[in-house]
Amino acid sequence: MEESTATTALAALAQPMRLRVFRALVGAGPAGMTPGTLGALLDVPASTLSFHLKELMHANLVSQERDGRKLIYRATMAQMNALLAYLTAHCCEGTATTCPTIPTADCGPTTCC
């Protein structure tokens, strides 16, 4: 991951509501959530939610898929794992055996490490 990509993702997550939205989508897993369900869960107006989802999509942390008339939003797990790997790449002086919780390239695109 490039430094500019990491800073864009971190900047997107540095706002409390966007962090809440992202965490809710991570919790939803591959099924994702509709804006209505997400808004009700977080008690946030649709226009506010739309703004935050747009910022998370710009950072490639969230994807959007149309299912008929509904939109489904999902956390981009591969991007999340890449960000975590970038942040921890030099943990414990690069000795992965002493840092067993570091995400690795073996993480799948829809799973958390």
ABEGO torsion letter per residue (X at the ends): XBAAAAAAAAAAAABAAAAAAAAAAAAAEAAEBBAAAAAAAAGBBAAAAAAAAAAAAAAGABBBBBBEABBBBBBBAAAAAAAAAAAAAABGGGBAAABAABBBAABBAABBX
